[in-house]
Amino acid sequence: MRHLPALREARREQWTRFRELRATRLYSKGNILFYEDNLPLGMFFLCGGRVKIVQNDFQNRHYIARIVKAPDLLGDRAFIA
């Protein structure tokens, strides 16, 4: 996890705080992690598997924007913004 660009520069105190605040959850295939345009509830560190990021176009049709494979972060840009 420390090799990810977003976390590479974290200091020791920041890692300690991260470990205090983290929560582990398991999701099954087909579960929804978050919805487009909702306030972010946190960041997700994907330890295994993959996640499809689906968006709507102007005609309200769904399309796959990208597929995220482990290990990677999800929701970091929205959470920080």
PyMOL commands that set and color helices and strands:
alter all, ss='L'
color gray80, all
select helices_A, chain A and resi 12-21+76-80
alter helices_A, ss='H'
color red, helices_A
select strands_A, chain A and resi 44-46+50-56+62-69+72-74
alter strands_A, ss='S'
color yellow, strands_A
deselect
rebuild
show_as cartoon
